[in-house]
Amino acid sequence: MAYKMEELAQKQPGFLGLESERNEIGITVSYWESLDAVKAWKNNLDHREAQLLGRKKWYKSYKVRIAKVEWEYDFEL
């Protein structure tokens, strides 16, 4: 389902990117160009069905955090 939702998100207006780690902690971070794009993704019918299935089948709990990224940088040797 995670892969299906990733493919669906990529087709949504305002989608900027996604980072996911499923092996250790199970986290997905998606990036959107506006709060309206975030709201549209939350209300996507296929996404809503996946959310309901997740509550019933896979997750005991989860957290949603909506934040604005002001600055990002990294370093790599």
C-alpha positions in Angstrom: 0.0 0.0 0.0 2.9 2.4 0.7 4.1 2.0 -2.8 0.7 2.5 -4.2 0.2 5.7 -2.2 3.6 7.0 -3.3 2.7 6.5 -6.9 -0.7 8.3 -6.3 0.9 11.2 -4.4 3.4 11.8 -7.3 0.4 12.4 -9.6 -1.2 15.0 -7.3 -0.9 18.7 -8.0 1.6 20.4 -5.8 3.6 17.2 -4.9 7.3 18.0 -4.5 8.8 14.8 -3.2 8.8 12.0 -0.6 11.2 10.3 1.8 10.4 7.0 3.4 12.1 4.7 5.8 10.2 1.4 6.4 12.9 -0.9 7.9 13.6 0.6 11.3 10.9 3.1 12.3 8.3 3.3 9.6 8.2 7.0 8.6 7.2 8.7 5.5 7.7 12.5 4.9 6.0 14.1 1.9 6.7 17.6 0.6 4.0 19.8 -1.0 4.1 23.3 -2.5 1.3 24.6 -0.4 -1.1 23.9 2.5 -3.9 23.7 -0.1 -2.0 20.9 -1.8 -1.6 19.1 1.6 -5.3 19.4 2.2 -6.1 18.0 -1.3 -3.8 15.0 -0.7 -5.4 14.4 2.7 -8.9 14.4 1.1 -8.0 12.2 -1.9 -10.5 9.3 -1.8 -7.9 6.6 -2.5 -5.6 8.1 0.2 -8.5 8.2 2.7 -9.3 4.5 2.0 -5.7 3.7 2.7 -5.8 5.7 5.9 -8.8 3.7 7.1 -7.2 0.4 6.2 -4.1 1.5 8.1 -6.0 2.2 11.2 -7.8 -1.1 11.1 -4.9 -3.3 9.9 -1.4 -2.0 10.4 -1.1 0.8 12.9 -1.7 1.0 16.7 -1.0 4.7 16.5 0.5 7.3 14.2 1.4 11.0 14.2 0.9 13.6 11.5 3.0 16.7 11.5 2.6 19.5 9.1 5.5 21.9 9.0 7.1 24.4 6.8 10.8 23.8 5.8 12.6 27.1 5.9 16.1 25.9 5.2 17.9 22.6 4.4 21.5 21.7 3.9 23.6 18.6 4.2 27.2 17.5 4.2 28.7 14.3 2.7 32.3 13.1 2.3 
